[in-house]
Amino acid sequence: MVTTSSKDVILGIAGKELRSFLGNPTGYVFLTLFIALCAGAAFWPREFFDRNLADLATLNRQMPVILMLFVPAITMTLWADERRAGTDELLLTLPVRDTEVVLGKFLGAVGVLSIGLAFSLANVAVLAYLGEPDVGLMFSTFLGYWLMGTLFVAVGMIGSLLTTNVTVAFVLGVLGCAAFALAQSVAIGGGVIGVALLAGLASLGWLVAFGSGIHAGYAALVGAFVGVVLWLGDVVPGFTGLFGAFDAPSHFASFGEGVLRLGDVVFFAGGTAVALYLCGLLLSRRHW
């Protein structure tokens, strides 16, 4: 249960992260690029005019890749920058829970994401000028963008926790998000997700079994090795297809059609919750 003081702590950290991003000129550069990419993906293809429909179908196909690049630019500084500057030690010595810190940083990053999506509503204004877009369709489409973005935020936070280098954090975030964004778009997508999940489960199992993260990295390597053997050795038929079910665009497709399916909502919300839980575990290792 989140108490009033916990809410204050979470909102305080979220506000700090939001101000930090918006107080940096680089943040506005990323927001501008995001808005420009969304507009270009929506209206630049000739297909948009050939279809003669007031929807964002052309943008829907490119949004997973756009978010895959934009979201890690938000999350790369959440942990890596603080660890590089040493301010994370001060944060961890304060009388706050790890959960509060994780949720605060998550909400701050989601706030930046929400601002970017709010500005991209200009695309809907263009549609309204050119035709008569369906309000329900636009709502479900942007809800899908937001849910997919929150999943990528949680994944990007894990990448930022693993390093003190902002550039490396960005690369790790892109790779993590790419596993979900391209799971079925490229032949190896599902296999990469499977290997990563087995590595994560092995590391998590070590933490639960021994209560120490000292050798959890070795457990992750073992899990990754097992995953590679199962995948490339064709020990488990359909290994790639099995983990291809984690393909974010497939779960987003119904939102782009104006349909809200419980299973797709659960996929994004559940994936976000699991990633945030892993962030909490990684952060707790700093106390051991």
URPE-V731664 format. One record per run of one state. SS is the DSSP state (H for helix, E for strand, - for the rest). FROM is the first residue (numbers start at 1). TO is the last residue. Records with the same first field share a line. If there is no record, write none. Layout:
SS=FROM-TO / FROM-TO
This chain:
-=1-3 / 23-24 / 44-45 / 52-56 / 76-79 / 86-86 / 94-97 / 120-121 / 131-134 / 162-165 / 182-188 / 211-215 / 233-238 / 247-247 / 257-261 / 288-288
H=4-22 / 25-43 / 46-51 / 57-75 / 80-85 / 87-93 / 98-119 / 122-130 / 135-161 / 166-181 / 189-210 / 216-232 / 239-246 / 248-256 / 262-287
